[in-house]
Amino acid sequence: MTDLLRVLPDFPVKQFAGLVSALESRGYTTADLLTLDPAEIETRTKLPNVKRLCDAILDALHSDLGVANPPPPQQQNDAPSNFEPLPRHPSSRLKHTASELAEQWQTISTLDPLLDLALGGGIPTGHVTEVTGESGAGKTQFLLTLLLAVQLPPPHGLGRPALYISTESPLSTRRLSQIISTNPLFASLPHYSRPSLDNIVSTTTPDLESQDHILTFQAPVEIERRGIGLLILDSVAANYRAEFERSANSGISSNMGARTNELIKLGMHLKDLAEKYNLAVVISNQVADRFSGFGVVPGNGPKTPAPLPPRNPTSSLKAPFPHVLGMQQSQESPLASRSRPLGGEQQPPPVPPPPPQPQLHPEFPDPEVEINAHPALLSDHQQKWFTGWGDNPGLDYPLKTPSLGLVWSTQISGRIALFRRPVNYGYGDHAAGQREGEGMGAMKGWKRWMKVVWGVHAPPSGAGGRSSKKKGGPVEFEVWMGGLRAVNTGEDQE
């Protein structure tokens, strides 16, 4: 149980050294000792004093959380024990009060008040935040702005340097210099107070092996030595796609299982860095096109579940050869009379084919789950709440899904989705600009929106892909020479 001292640093392991090592060799963790029945563990492992160890861990955990009960009075007829009593805290109180947690809450600004308002003040420290969107939506521009804003003193920043780890292209220092010289907030500061490129540590990881080495060994050293306040990984999906690509030589199931383990390990490590050093970890992620899955009606807009088939599996399935199964048993070939015996005896009728088996749902390998599973259980229906695309059925736009799937979504504390749509001359945006019988016209430019899908720092934005101030919807922004800035449309859009 290598995680025991990680969960409870003050636990007296020496008193249970032999028992802890024996349980660890059998694959038991601290969570197992807190959740499983101690008597069952003793039966399986043939080890004594497992219940005593479980009680000691539970008492130590309660004491560490500040919710320990006073020790019961010891009776005189208790048998002597070789184990010393565990040290207890003098008082039972919470480790952090509400005011103390509020003082620890810090954010990094996007240098625009409307964007900060939608984000609840900015990007929070102590958490892992993901910025996802298709190519050209403004992810890199968003990250470059944070690299400079973190160097500012509160309330815009933390007054600390930043660490930028890229998996695709090197850091664009020319673009950073342009933002520094153009942004009005930086221009109003004295020259010595402006952000500097010297306070940004950058590196490139061409493969997954070097990425793991940098994040595990080099990044903690740089964070402690320089006091890093912002860690950016741009992007998280590139190396995993290259390392775990599906090939004919390797099994898909084992390949995806190994990728899942690596993603969980990466997520836990990044969360540990964010909490230990009180820094903000921001990850950029790519997206993939979402296609209609099983039981979904394809279309141009968001997908809606198809009507369910009847409960009887035989009535909803078609036979592979209807002309054979549809014959009456009295029908026979004209040559069949030649093969009959002379006595006029008729042969028994042929045995009818067995009824077709119920078709199984491809996402549920359990044979008991039939094709008529409830639409609310389908991934196409549920992912609109954690991907950022498909939650507004009134808009017609291509649906996307952030890369690395649901496993990676459980490792992050918040997700920010960036959208973009083309704007054409005379027709408005792409969602409502195409008229019946007319072409799209020449493209004028792009419109972009920022949307909070979920997060600990801000409530989710309203459904949709356009700005809606009254309903707290996505915020429209533009990329300019000074970074990012919100677009004041002057009216609410649905």
N, C-alpha and C positions, 0 to 999 in steps of 0.2 A: 504494500500500500504506500507507494511513493507519494501519493497525494495527501497523506495524513498531516504531515508537517506543513503542507501548503494551505490546508484548510484551518488547522489549529497549530500555529507556530509554537505555542507554549505547552503543548501536550507532553507529559512525561513519558516519552517512548521507551526509556530505559527500563521502566517497570514491566513493560510488556514486550521486551525486545524479541524473545524467542517466539512468542505467539504471533506478533506482528509479521515477522519474517516468514513464519510458516503459512500464515494466511495469504501473504503476498505471493508466495510461490505457487499457491493454488488458484490464483487469479481473482481474489476478492479485493474489493476497493472499500474506501470509507463509506461511500453511498450504500454499498451492499450491507455493511454492518449496521447502518442506521435504518434500513428498510426491511431487510429479511429477518426471519425469526431466528434468534440466537440458538434455540434448541435444534432447529433444522440444520444450522451451520455446524454445530457440534456433532450431529449425527453423520453428516456427510464427510467431515474432515477428520473425525476421531480425535479432536483436540479439546482439552479441558479449558475452563475459565473464559470461554468465548462470551458468555453472557456478562461476565464482569467487565470485560473489555468494551463491550457495546454500551453498557451503562456508563462507564467512565468517559467514553467519547461523547455520549449524549449530554452528560453533565458538563463536560468542558465546553461543548458547543453552546449550551444555555448560558453558561457563565460568560463566554466571549460575547454573546449577543446582549447580555445585560438583562436577561429574563429568568435568572436562576432562582429557584425557590430556596428558602432557608433549609439547611440540612436537618433531617429528623434526629431526635435525640437517640443516642446509641443505648442499647440495652446491655445490662451487665452480663447476661448469659450468652452474648454473641461469641462465636468461636474466634480464636485469634487468627489473624490473617497475615500473610507474608507481604501483602501489598500496602503501601503507604497511602493515606488519603490524599485525594487530589487537592491542590490549592484552589481556593475559591475567592472570588472578588469580594471586597468588603461591602459593597452596596450593589443593588440591582437597578441599573439605569441603562438607558439606551446610549450607544456609543456616539451618536450624532443627533442633535436636536434639529428641529425645522429651521431655526435661524442659522445654525452652523451649515446646514446643507445649502441654504440660500446664499450664504457668503461664498461657498465654493463654486457656485454656478457662474461660469464664464463663457463667453461666446466670441466668435470671430466674425467681424462684419463683412458684408459683401460690397461695402462702400456705396450702397444705395438704400435710402430709408424705406422704400416700398418693398424691396426684396427682403430686407431685414425684418420688416413687419410680418411678412408672410412666413418667415422662418422662425418667428418667436425671438428675434434679437440677433440671429446669425447662426453659425455652426457651433454647437456646444462642445466643450472639452469633456474628457472622460468617457466618450462614446465613439462608436464607429459609424460614420455616415457615408452612404453611397450616393453618388451622382451618376445617373444613368440616362441614356438617350442615344439616338442614332447619330451617325457621323454628320458633323456640321451643325449639331444642335447647340453647341456652345459649352461643352463639358470642359475642354482644355482652357478656354477663356475664364470660366468660373474658377478653376483651380489656380490659374495664374494670379487672379485677383486676391485669392486667399493667401497666397505666398507673400504678398506685399502687405496685406491688411494685418496679418498676425504680428508684424514687427511694430505696429503702432501701439501706443499706450491705451489702456482702457478709456472709454468704452468701445472703441473700434477694434482693438486688438489685445494682445497679451504682453507686448513688449519683449517677445522672444523670437528667436530665429526659427527657420522651417527646414524640413528635410523632404526632398522630392525624389521619389524612386520611380523611374519610367521603365516600362517593358516594351516600348515601341520605338519612340524617337527621343532624341536628347532634349533637354530643356531649352526653350526658345528665349534666350537672353535678350535678343533684339526686341521682342514683343514686350518683355518686362520693362526694358528701358523706355519704350514708348509710353507705357501706362504711367510710369513714374513721372515723366516729363509733361504728360497731358492731363492727367486727372486733376480736377480743381482742388480736391482735398489735399493732395500731396503738394500742389503748387503753393498753397497757403501756409505750409509749414516751413520753418527755417531749413536751410540746406542740411545742417547736421542732424535734424530730426526726421528727415525723409527716409523711407525704406531703402535698403541697399542690396545689391546683388551679392555682396560679401556675406550677408546673413542667410543665404540660401545654400544649403548643401544638396547637391544633386548627384545622382548616379544612374546607370542604366543596367538592367538585368536582362540579358538576351535569352535566358532559359530558366526553367523552374529550379534547377539545382542552385544556380547563383542567387536567385531570388530568395530561396530558403536560407542560404548562408548569410546573406546581407541582413535579412529581417531577424534572424535568430542571434547572430553574434555581433555584427558591426553596428546595426541600428541602435541597440541598447547602449553601447559604448558612446556613440555620438550624442544620444539623447541626454545621458548623464553629464558628459563633458561640456556640451554647449548649451544645455538647458532648452532643448527643442520644445516648441509649443505646438507645432503642426507637423504631422506625418501624412504625406500624400503618396498613394500608390496608383499609378496611371499606366495601364489599366490592369484590372485583376484577371480578366478573362483571356488575355493574349497568350500567356505561357501555358495555361491549363489547356487551352484548345490545341496548342502545338504538341504538348506532352501526351495528352490522353485522347488523341484523335482515333476514331474508330477505323480499324484496319481489318483486313480479312485474316491476318495472321494471329490476331489476339482476340480473345473472347470479349464480347461487349459487356457482359455482366460483371466479370472480374475487373475490366477496365474502369467501368463506372463506379464500382465499389472502391477501388483504389483512389479515384478522384474525389469521392465523397469523404474519405478519411483525410485526404490532404486539405480539403476545404474546411473541414471542422477544425483541424489543427491550426490552420492559418487564422480562422476567425477567433479562436480562443487566445492565440498569441497576440493578435492585434488588440483585443479587448483588455488583456493583461497590461499591455504597454499603455493604453489610454487611461486605465484606472490607476496604475502605479505612479505614473509621472504626470497625471492630470493634463494630458495633451489631447488635442483633437486629431482623430484619424479619419481621413477622407479618402474614399476609394471611388475611382471612376470605373464604370462597367459598360460593356457594349450591349446591344440588343439584337434580337433575331426576329424575323418575320413569324407571325403566328398564323397557322393555318387551321381550318376547321377540323376538329377531331371527331371522334366517334359520337354519333347521336346528335350532331350539330348541323344545322342547315347552313351551307356556305352562302356567302353573299358579300357585298361590297362593304357593308358596315359591320358593327359588332354582331357577333353570332348569338342566336337564340336557340334554346334547346328544341329539338325536334319532338313531335308527338311520340309517345311511348307505344311500343307494340303491345298487343294483347298478352294477358298473362299466360294463355295456353301456348306453349312453344310451337306445337305442330301447326297452328293456324297462321302463324306469322312467318313461317319458313317455306321456301319453295323447294320442291324436289329437284334434284339435278337432272332427272330425265322425266319430265311430266308426261310424255307420250307413253312411257312404259308403266308408270304408277297409275296413270289414269285409265288403263284398260280394264274392262270388266273381266271377271274370272271366267265367264262363258265364252269369251272370244279366244280363238286359237288359230294356228296357222293352217292353210289349206292342205299342207302335206302331213298334218298330224294324223289324219285318218289312216295313212299307210302304215304307220308304226303301231297301230292298235293291235292287240291280240285278236285271233279269229273268233273267240267266244263272245265277242261283243262286249266284253267287260271294259268298263271305262276306268282309266287311271285316276287316282286321287288328284284333286286340284293342286296346282303348285302352291307352295308355302308363300304367303305374302311377305314382302320385305319388311324388316323392322322399322318402326317409326323413327324419323330423324331425331337426333339428340338436340337438346336446346343449345342454341348458340351462346357462347360465353363472351363476356365483356373483355376486350383486350387489355384494359387497365387493371382488371381484377382476376388474377390467376386462380382464385378459389372456385372450384366447380360448383359450389352452392350459390354463387352470385350469378344470376342470369342476365340476359341482355337488357331486361327492363329495369335497370337500376335507376334510382331517382336522379333527375337532372341536376339537383343541387349538389350531388356528390361528385359530379364530373369536374375535372380540372379546368375545362373551358369556362365553366360557370364561376368557379371560386377564384381564379387567378386575377380577375379584374380588381379585387380588393388589395392585392399586394404587388401588382406589376405597374399600375398607373395607366394602363390602356384598357378600354372597353367598358368603363363604368358609366358612360353617357351614351345610351342607345340613340339619341337624337342627332349625333354627329357621324358623318361619314368620313372616316380616315383609316389608313392601314393600321392594323393592330400589331403591336410589338410585344416582346417578352424579354426581360433582362436575362442575360446569359447566366450560366451556372445553376439555374433552376431553383427549386424551393429549398434545397439544402443550404445554399449560400444565403438565401433570404432570411433564414433563421439565425444567421451569425452576425447580422448587422442591427444597429439600433434605430436606424432611420433610412429612408430612401427618398431622394429628390429626383423627379423625372423632368427632363427637358424635352420639349417638343419643337418641331419646326414644320412650316407649310409654305409652299410657294405662293407668291402674290403675282398676279398677272395684270397686264394693262387693261383697264376697263371692266374687269370681271370680278375684282375683289379677291378673296383668298380662295384656296383650292377647294375647301369644303362646300362653299356656297356659290362659287363663281361660275360654274359651268352651266350654261343655259341650253335649253332644248334646241337642237338643230344648229348650234353654233360651236365653233372651236374654242380652245382655251386661250388663244392669243399668245403674245410674247410674254415671257416671264420677267417680272419687274424686280423681284427680290424675294426675301424670306421674312416670315413672321415667326417669332419664337415665344414660348411660354415656359414658365417654371411652375412646377406643381409639387407640393409635399404629399407623397403617397401615405407615409406614416412616419412617426418619429417621437422621441421623448421630449423634443424641444419645441414642437409646434403641433397644433391640431392638423389633421389632414385637410387638404384643399378640397373644394367642392368638385363634383363630377364635371367632366368636360375637358375640352381642349382649347378653350378661349377664356379670356379674362372675364371675371364676374365679381365685381367688388362687393356688391351687396351680399352675395352668397359665399364670400371667401373663396372664390375659385382661383384657378391658375393666374399668375401675374405675367402679363406680356412684357418682354424686355427686348433690348437690342444690344448688339455688340458694336462698340465704337472705339475710337483710339484710346480713350481713357479707361477701358474695361467694360463693365456691364452697367446698364441703367434701365430702369423701368420706363415703359411707354405709357403716358397718360392719354388714354383714348378719348376721354371726355364723356363717354357714355358706356353703360353696361351692355355687355353682349351675352347672349345665351350660348 
